[in-house]
């Protein structure tokens, strides 16, 4: 995979995945919101032998998505893979108190994904090859009191991806759902780090492998598949009493 | 044990606040953070110079990006948390090399500046600071200064070897050197006495970029100072058929060894084997740079070998005008103590002057040792070594120290008061508080 577009390119996991693509000499097209951070990441990737182009954009400007894809296509001479990696860890308490806050979070963590995926689905369907990889979360596997706004947004993206995978399978396009567990990134800076935390570097490498391997649904690290299977199978009568 | 210890894991420390720094454009407001504060990179300083007990740590390991590299001039600018391993990985495929390489590549460039590190080519190239062109220093009052020999020259000199006390370094620009190849054409020569070491150094320092000796600290009497002398140059592809660059293999020391793991018998056995059996008297071969410079880096977390109590390093430099009497005395005191050092390294420093005010290297011979921490026994031995070092007009290396007395520090670094003028008022370290305690400033 030599021509890769990365949306949310300054997120810690995206950076680590991009480093692996760069070491393979790939062309990268990076989209992110903060110009300074985007430049810092792009310069570093250039020093790793990647050819890098950038675009500053806010994922909540939905009308810009189609243009961003067209520019990536132009810049790299076609797109072979896309990684969507942006996101915010919603403040659940604020989302419960303020509908606007909740809708804003849903826009960033769900609707912006669905908008990009709609355009990308059509782009790759026409192309008849490629890979769309999206970072969702184990939080989308079951709603929990402590972060169900974030979880619901990720669940919607996960379900959307399932459908898109089903649709694009016949034309040779892989759709990869990536569900990281706890990752030591700026997003989780405020959390006490337990043994379940993985480094952004190991998760980023896992993202790269999943894209290259054309996987369907990947938990990173792998043991989260078992943990989430256990959590999903708990009866609601029990689950609702738990403090999670 | 809490995170953010030093590499020797002695003394243990806990910090009240840890602030990760990820973007140079989005620094925390230092004025608003509690004092005292100190930057912490990869924690490879051995003693307490990277610790700030009960204070604030500004953790820079994610501030690790390359900003620019000019392939024509070799000028490299990178963020302060970039490791030398990462920089070498960019430079080597382009025919360049870092001008100074320490024994571990897992140090940050900020730490390399703050400790003004040295390597096996000190006799020709001086310290890391000799190759730094400029850097950015952020002070706790919010001023952002670009420091170079031309701009803010005094802060430039105070920050090189300044132990992180002059503020937060955010990026560094240095000049890399072009090399014939990343392979080292080197010789290992077994030698029998300290005088042999001096003779070999004298013979080699002009014609060899890299020289160093491993010394057997268990040897006594006539054998004092015996060891293996290594010297090498970058291999020239015109004269050697060079293999492709090997892929890095990483192993990790998996757990904390029990505290008896490295004792006087195992160390003695290792030293004797290494000296006698490991090598024929003279070998000559071409090896990749990584095992030559960083034999220990291939085992991650090798510090666990010393168990949970950790270990102490002792690195001194003493002038050799006395014909090596001081270094001989030090080696004899170690051998007599029965506290042998697992790894001991001997090297002649050259006279290339560093811009750093508080830099460790000075002309003479340097000896680096490590000792398992055995409380008073180890501390007493190191105090007696300090007596010799002080008497000889030498000094010891702050980056490796966890125990020198304020009186020793004052004797080793008499210009520390002049340096102290440049310390950021909100910055400090466990080391600095320890070595200046009770001294008149």
Interface residues (C-beta under 8 A of the other chain):
Chain A: X12 X34 X36 X37 X40 X41 X43 X44 X47 X48 X49 X186 X189
Chain B: X20 X22 X23 X24 X25 X26 X62 X65 X66 X67 X68 X69 X79 X90 X93
